[in-house]
């Protein structure tokens, strides 16, 4: 259930492994035990069951499939906050995009956290908490659709809706190892979306595969005569790129000192070179366009929403005020001058694109810690938008794809395909080629050799989760009963990949270890236990800080749920890595 794709959910229902009611009972426990900062409004079990009980047609394309929605998109009778309590209201109607998915049988589980008023690419600008990166909580998840990306990456839902004005559907995808589909402007209704820049806004999709992202988009796209910015799709747009497409790549790529990001991009280029013709090109016109978004009068579009809030000095976070307030001094003449400039830049960008089937760029120039972003919020936020801010201004579509992991810290990287308006299907088709050429599985369970088929996913299809334990929960240890009383079954004793360090934590009762991923690590002895999904949530709820549940890599390359430790806790802990495991340490105490 955790980390299932849409097809895996469908398969489980077809084979009678689950019903929507039984699935929502199990999922509710996992959701309630998830990181609270992921959510602004999380539906309770009774709400999930009510949706499940109303489903009567198993042939619906999203029958019983759970999903989440960014909390700047309306869902009737639920609050919409846009991460701004002073702005909050209860929605009277459901946004057409969300309604289309509900009509297709999907089950809404909650509304996710975001950068306030969808203003930011970092995921830390919210009074509801900072969304930690699923791979390392010290780092940002990216924004503004931070919660939507994280809940997909963590496997809590197979897809979620975000929005994308300046990159909010692509930056978080790259930093959480998932797919982010940013469609053509006007190809879907944005009614029921709190505007960021209404002329640019799109509803984006986060998913675990290109197929899932396209499936969801195909269900909610379409012309909406009640949306003044809706557009009819033209006839004759391509649905695939050529067999070996000609892709423009940046001749000059700023990395802002992040050598690991630069190295990852070189690997990605080498892999892309096998399936495309790559042509370096000067992309300064794209960067010049990007500067218009926050340094030009498009900030005034955000001002149209925030204006009443600026009268109350406490209504907005200080950084959001700092971004939007300059719009007060902008004139209509400034707006027209910028429109003239943009028209010229669009013509230049069209000429650039005419030489290629599509562009491919790094999704971001790197990744930053939450502490670094809080210390320099404007500069680092701007840097994250290096390859995203221009896309909607130039009327392009984009698809963010996982691109592997950095060598030094194991954090995700991504690439983004960019095409002209209405090339959405063509980019998705090439995205599937990339997925096959460089087999990957999105989310926190990546680095497996291939995408799993639902029929082969035995541990999850039989309603269980494999959990790695390293210390007090080992067989014969004081907390092992917490597994056995939940029908836990020991599968095997094995070791982690040789990239962890083990510490004996101070002042813990009973004594507990902390496992930390490290470049200079070693293989550590662990046990793998099979635990019913229905018991997993209550088990996780027992884990005290600084410990938590994350994803561990075994010595044979598997990725399983397991105990991890926050880095700060090792300051006064004893390094026992050389002993190879907790049992050896306990014997010597």
N, C-alpha and C positions, 0 to 999 in steps of 0.2 A: 504493500500500500504506500509506504514512504518511497517517493521517487518514481512512482508509476507514471508512464506516459498515458495519453488518452487511450491508445490502443490496448494498453495493459488493463486499464479500468474496464473497457468494453469486454475484453476477453474474460476477466473475472466474473462479470455479470452473465455473459453467455454460457459459461461453464458451471454456473450456479454455485461458484465459490462464495459469492456474496450476493446480498440484495442491497438496494440502496439504503434500506433501513438499517441493516446490520453494519454496512460500511460506515454510515454516518455516526452510529454509536461508537464504533472503534475510533473513527477519525476525530470525533469531538474531544476525546481524552488527550490525543496528541496535540490538538490545537490549543486546548486550555493550558497545556504544559509548555507551550512554545514561548520563545522570548517575547515579553510583553511589548517591547518597543516596535515589534513588527506591525502591530495592529493599532488602529484607533477605535474601531468598533468590531468586536469579534462576536459572532452569533453563538448563542448557547445551544446545547444539545436539543432542546425542544424545538427550536427554530429550524435546525437542520433536519430533524425527523419530520417536521411538518412539511417541508419541501419534498423530502423523500417519499412520504406517504401519498403525495398528490400525483406522483409519476405513475402512469399506467401504460405507456407505450414504449416497450424496450427497443423499438426500431428508431427512436429519436437519435440523432447523431451524437448528442452529448448526454445520453441517458445516464443519470446518476453520477456524472463526472463533477467533482468539486472544483470551484475556482474562487478567486478573490478579485477585488476591485479597488483601485486606488481611491482614496477618500477625497478626491475632487470631482468624482463622477456620481451623479445622483442615483440612488436606489429608493424607490418610493417607501415612505414611512420610516426610513432610517435617517439619522443625522448625516449631513455633509459638512465637514469642518474645513477642508483644505489645510489642515494642520494649524488652524487659527481659531481658537475658541471664541474670539470676539466676532468672527464672521459666521459662525455655525448657524445652520438652519435645518429643519426637518424637511426632507424632500417630499413633494406632493406626488411626483411622477418618477418613473424609472427611465433613465436615459435609453434611447432606442438601441444603442449598441449592447447594453446590458440585457435589455428585454429580449433581444434576439437570441442571446445565449440561454436565458432562462426558458424561452419557448422551445429551444433545441434540447431541453432536458437537463441542463447543467444545474448544479446546486451551489448557491452562493454561501460561502462560509464566513466572509467578513470583509471589512474595508481596511485598507492598509495605510501605513504611515508614509509620509512624504515630506520633502522640504516645503516649508510654509509657502502657501499660495503658488506651489509648483515653481518656486524661484530658487534655483540652485541645481548643481550637478553632483552634490557631495553626499546627501543623505544624513546630515547632522543638524540641519536647520529646522528642528521641530520641537515644540514644547511637549510633545508626547514621547520624547526620548530619541537618542541617536541609534540608528539601525546598525548593528555591528556586522562586519563582513563575515559570511558563513565560514570562510577558510581561516580567518584570523581576526578575532574581534577587535584587535587594536587598530585595524584598518577600516576605511570607509567602504560602504557598499556602493556608493554612487547614488545620484538622485536625478531628478527629484523623486522618481518612482522607486525609492529605496525599498519600501516594504514589499511591494509587488514582486520585485526581482528576488528578494531574499526568500520569500515563502516558496517560490518556485525552485530556487537553488537548493533549499533545504528539503525539498521533496514533499512539502505539506500539501501542495496542490500541483496539478500538472500544468496549469496555465493561469495567468493573471493578466488583468488589464492595467495598463499604465497610461500616461499621456506623454506626448513628445512635442515640444516646441523648439527646444535648443539642443536636444540630445538625451532627454530624460528616459527615452525608451531604448537607448543604445549604450550609454555609459554604464548604467547599473548591470546590464546584461554582460558586458565585458568583464566587469569586476566580480561577477558571481558565477561565471562559467555557464551561461545559458544563452538561448537565442532571443534576440530582440528585434521584432519586426516593426519598422516605422513606415507606415503606408503613405501613399500619395495624398496630399492635402485634398480635402473635399471628396475623397472616395468613400468616406463613411460619415455618418451624422455625428456632429459634436454637440448636438442639443443635450442638455443635462450635464455638461462639463463646465466647471468653474473656469472662466477664461484666464489664461496667462497672457497670450497674445492671440486674440480670436482669429485674426487673419492667418495665423500660422499653425494653430493647434491641431494635433492629430491624436486619436486614441491608438495606443500601441499595444502589442501583445508580447508577453514574456512566456516562453515555453521551453520544454526540454528537447525539442527537436524542431527542425524546419517544417516537417509535415504537420506537427501539432499547431505551430504558429499559423501556418497557412490555412489549416482547417478552421481555426477560430476566426481568422480574418474573413474568410469566405462567408461565414455565417452572419457577420455583422456589417459587412461592407454594403454599399448601395446608395443610390440617390435618395435624398430626403428633401422633399419639396418645402418642408417647414424650416429648413436650415439655409440661411442666406448664403452660406459659403459652400454648400454642396455642389458637386459637379457631376455631369454624366461622363462615364468612361467612354473614350473614343473607340471607334472600330479599328481593327487591324493592328493593335499593339502586340508586340512579340510576347510569347509565353515561354521562351527559352533563349538562352544565349547560344552563339555558334559552338560547334564541337570543341574548338580551342579558341576561346574568345580573346580579343585584344583588350587588355585591361591596363588603364593608366595607373601608375603608382607614383607616389611623391618623389621628386628628385631630391628635395631637401626636407628632412623630417626632424623637427625639434623634439628633443627628449628631456630638456630641462634637467640634465644631469643624471637621468635614470638609465644607467648602463644595462641593467637587467632587461628593461623594456626594449631597449635598442637591440639587444642580442636575440630576444624572442622574435622581434620583427624580421630579422635576417633569416631565422629559421623558417618563418612563415613564408617569406618570399621564395626560399628554395623549394618549399613544398608546393606553392602555387605555380611555380615555373613548370612543373610537370603537367599541369592541366590547363594552362593559359599562356598566352604571349604577354609578357610584362614589359611595359614601356615607361621608363622614367619620364616625368613631365613636370614642368614648373606649375605649381598650384597656388601661386600667390593671389590670383583672383579670388580663390575660395576663402583665403584668410582675410583679404580685404573686405569681402562680404560679411564674414563672421563678425568683424569688428563693429559693424553697423548695429548688431542686435542689442548690445548693452551700452555701447558708446554713442548710439544714435537715438532717434526719437521713438524707436519701437518700445523703449522703456515706458513711453506714455501709454501704450496699450495696457501694461500692467497697472499703471496709475488709474485707469478707468475703473478697475475693480477695487483697488486699495485706497482710493481717495478718502472715503469716509473714515477709514481706519487710521489714517495719518493724523486725524484730529486728536486721537487718544494716544499719548506717548507710550502707553503700556500694551496697546493692542497688537503690535507687530514686534517680532524679534529685531534687535538693533541692526543686524546685518541686512535684513529685508528692508527696513526703513532706508538704510544707506543706499541700497540699490535703486529703490523706486523714487525716493524723494527728489532727485535731480530733475525728474520729469516736470515738476512745477515750473521750472524756468524755461521749458521748451515751448516754442511757438508753432503755429500752423505753418509758417514759412519754413521752419526747420524740418517739419515733416515732409513738405513738398521737395525740398532740396535733397533729402535722403531718398525719396522715391525716384527722383531723377538719377541719382547716383546708382541706386539699385538696378534701374532699368538698363543702364550701360553695363553694369557688372554682369547682369543676366545674359546680355548679348555675348559678352566675352566668355562666360561660362558655357553657353550653348556651343560656341565655336570650339572650346576645349573638348567638350563631350563628343562633338561630331567625329573626332578622330578615334573614338574608342567604343567598345560595346558596353563598358561600365568602368567605374573607378574602383580601386580597392585601397583602403587606408588603414592604419592602426586605429582601433576604436578609441583608444586613449593614449596619451604620451607617457603613461605611468600610473601609479597608484600611490596614495598618501595615507599616512596614519590619521586617525581622528584628531589626535593632539596637534599635529602639524596644521591641519585644516582649521581648527579652532584658533590657532595662533596667527594664521594668515588666510582668512576666509575668502577674500576677494581674489587674490592672485592665484591661489591653487584651484579655486573653482573655475576661474577663467581658463587655466591651462588644461583642465579636463575637457573643455569644450573645443579644443584645437581642431578636431576633425568632425565636429558635429554641428556647430552653431550656424553654419552657412546653408545646411541642406534644405530646410523649409523656406528660407528666404529665396533660394534659387529654384524652388518648385521641383525638388528631386525626391525620390524615395530611397530607402536604405534598409539594409538587413545586417544586423550585428551577429557574428558567429563566434563560438569558442575557438581559441587559437592556441591552446596548449598552456603550459605552466612555466613560470620563470624558474631558472636553475637555482638561484640563490635562496629564495624564500618560499617557493612552491605556490605562489599566488597566481590567479588566473590572468590570462591575457586574451585579447580578442582582435579580430579583423572585422571591417565593415565594408560591404559592397554598397556602392552608390550608383544609382541609375537615373535617367530622366523620369519625369512623371509618368505613371501608369506602367512602369517596368516591374511592378511588384512580383508578378508571377515569374518573370524571367530571372529576377534575382533569386527567388526561392528555388527555382530549378537548378541554378548553379550552386546555390547553398547546399543542396542535397549532394551534388557532385563532390564538393569540399568535404562533406560529412562522410562520404564513402571513401574518398581518397585518403583522408586522415581520420580514421575511425575514432570517434569520441563519443562519450556519454556525458550529457550536460548535468549540471548540478554538482553537489558535493561528493557524488560517487563516481567522479571521472577517473581517468587513467586506466580504465578497463579496455580490453582490446577491441570491443565492438559493441554496438547498440544491442541490448538484450531483446529477445522476443518474449512476449508475455507468457507463451506456452513453456518457455525454458526457465522462467524465473521462479524456481521451486520454492525458495525460502520465503518469497513474498506471496506467491499464489496460494500457499497453504496457510496464510494468515499469520506468519511469524516474522520476527526480526532477528537477525544475527547480531549479537552484542559481544564485544571484546572486553574482558575484564583483566585488570593488571595487578590488583592489590588485595584489599580487604574482602572483595567478593569472590576471590579464587576458591576452589574446592577446599573445604576444611578450614577456611578463614572465617573470622567473626561475622561478616555480613553476607556470607554465601546464602543464608536462609532467605534473604530478600529476593533471590532468584528462584530458589526451589519452591517457596510458597506461592510463587506466581507461575507454577508449572514449567519453569525453566529446565532445559535439558542440555547437558554438556555435550558439545559436538567434538571438540578436539583441543589438544594443547599445541600451540604453535608459537611463532615469534613474530614480532613486528618487522617491517623493513628496517634496514640499518640507518635510520635517520631520526632516532629519538634518544632523549636522555631521561633518566629516571631519578627522582629525588624523593627522599624521605621527608615529608612535610612536618613542620614543627607544630606542636600543640594541637594534635588531632587525636580524637578518641572514638573508636579504636585507631591505632596508628594507620595512616594512609599514605600512599605514594602519590606523586604528581608526575605525569608523563608529558614531556614537552618535545615538540618537533624541533630538530636542530641539524645544522649542516655537519657538525662533528659528532653525530650520534652513533648509536650501535643498535643491534637487534635485541629486543627485550622480550622475555617470555610472557605470553598471554594465554588465556583460555577463551575459546569461542563458545558462547551459549546461545541456544535457540529459545526465544521468548515469544509467547503469543502477542500479536499486535495489540490485542485488547488489554494486555497487562503492561505494555511498554510505557504508557503515559504515567501510570502510578509508580512505576519503578524509577523513572527519570525524576519524578517529583521528590524522591527521597535523597537525591544527590545534593550534598551541601557545598557551598562555595568554599574554596576557589575551584572546586572540581565542576565539570559539566560533561555533557554528552556531545560528541562531535563525530568525526570520521577518521578512522585509523587505516593505515596501509599495512598489510601483512607481508611477510617475507616473500610470498609467491605472487604478490601484486594485487591481491584482492583489496577492496575498500569496504570496510564494515563500520557499523556504529561502535563507538567505544569511548572510554573515559579520557578526557583531556583536562589540562590544568591551566589556569590563568598565569601568565608570566610573572606577575608581581609576587606570587607566592613562593618563588624559589629563592628569594633574597636571603631568607634565614633557614633554608632547607639544606639537607645534606645530599650531595651528589653521590648516588649509588649505582650509576650506570655500569661501572666496571663489573659489578656482581652479576649482571645479566638478567636479574629478575627479583621480584619482591620476596619470594620464598627464601632465596639465598640470604637476603638481608635479615629477615625475621629469625632465621636459624642462628645467625651470628650475634643477635642482640642479647 
